[in-house]
Amino acid sequence: MSGAKSCGSAGSGSAGAAPAVGTAAPASAVDAGMWERLRELAAQAMERAYAPYSHFRVGAAALVDDGRLVSGCNVENAGYGVTLCAECGLVSELVRTGGGRLVAFVCVDGAGQPCSPCGRCRQVLSEHAHPDMLLAMPSGLMPIDEVIPDRFTKADIDRVTGAPGQSPEGDRP
Ligand SMILES: O=c1ccn([C@H]2C[C@H](O)[C@@H](CO)O2)c(=O)[nH]1
């Protein structure tokens, strides 16, 4: 895939700049060039946002474990509660273009600065996360397990329903 993977540490990024990748990160960490590419793609997506109500435009971009890049923007609605966050568009593109696991994720606001995914989007993203997924948060790079600790998963459902341990992919038609 384009954009060499390298080891790095979480928490070393800074707002506005490509998050730095240090020394003790998961194997899925990507290099500074890929983080910059994701930031640019997120900013391009943000320019497409439909946000006539909040005027808060959001763009998101991610690297998939097969090297694909996916992105999305927020799409608001007169029914405020049915607004689609940028992350929802990104995950929709992920699934539509073949699925896979999200390795690295960037979300930016209208000023192109790192934006924190809302709680619902953390859950949405985590369903498709590589175990070592890193997110460029306003405070720096953060692993998915810190972004949404003890998340609700299919295992929690199966524990109660007794359903066989199928993978989510196995449920696809
Ligand atoms: O993680 C988030 C949080 C908010 N928004 C959007 C929804 C709404 O259009 C605007 C203000 O909440 O920002 C996103 O796209 N992603």
The ligand as an SDF file (V2000), in Angstrom:
LIG
                    3D

 16 17  0  0  0  0  0  0  0  0999 V2000
  -18.1580   13.7870   15.4530 O   0  0  0  0  0  0  0  0  0  0  0  0
  -18.8490   14.6650   14.9180 C   0  0  0  0  0  0  0  0  0  0  0  0
  -19.4810   15.6720   15.6530 C   0  0  0  0  0  0  0  0  0  0  0  0
  -20.2740   16.5710   14.9810 C   0  0  0  0  0  0  0  0  0  0  0  0
  -20.4090   16.4940   13.6340 N   0  0  0  0  0  0  0  0  0  0  0  0
  -21.2800   17.4430   12.9350 C   0  0  0  0  0  0  0  0  0  0  0  0
  -22.7460   17.1880   13.1300 C   0  0  0  0  0  0  0  0  0  0  0  0
  -23.3260   18.5500   12.9260 C   0  0  0  0  0  0  0  0  0  0  0  0
  -23.6050   18.7230   11.5380 O   0  0  0  0  0  0  0  0  0  0  0  0
  -22.2310   19.5090   13.3400 C   0  0  0  0  0  0  0  0  0  0  0  0
  -22.4650   20.1690   14.6820 C   0  0  0  0  0  0  0  0  0  0  0  0
  -22.6980   19.2130   15.6680 O   0  0  0  0  0  0  0  0  0  0  0  0
  -21.0460   18.7570   13.3960 O   0  0  0  0  0  0  0  0  0  0  0  0
  -19.7690   15.5340   12.8870 C   0  0  0  0  0  0  0  0  0  0  0  0
  -19.8770   15.4760   11.6660 O   0  0  0  0  0  0  0  0  0  0  0  0
  -19.0010   14.6440   13.5640 N   0  0  0  0  0  0  0  0  0  0  0  0
  1  2  2  0
  2  3  1  0
  2 16  1  0
  3  4  2  0
  4  5  1  0
  5  6  1  0
  5 14  1  0
  6  7  1  0
  6 13  1  0
  7  8  1  0
  8  9  1  0
  8 10  1  0
 10 11  1  0
 10 13  1  0
 11 12  1  0
 14 15  2  0
 14 16  1  0
M  END
$$$$
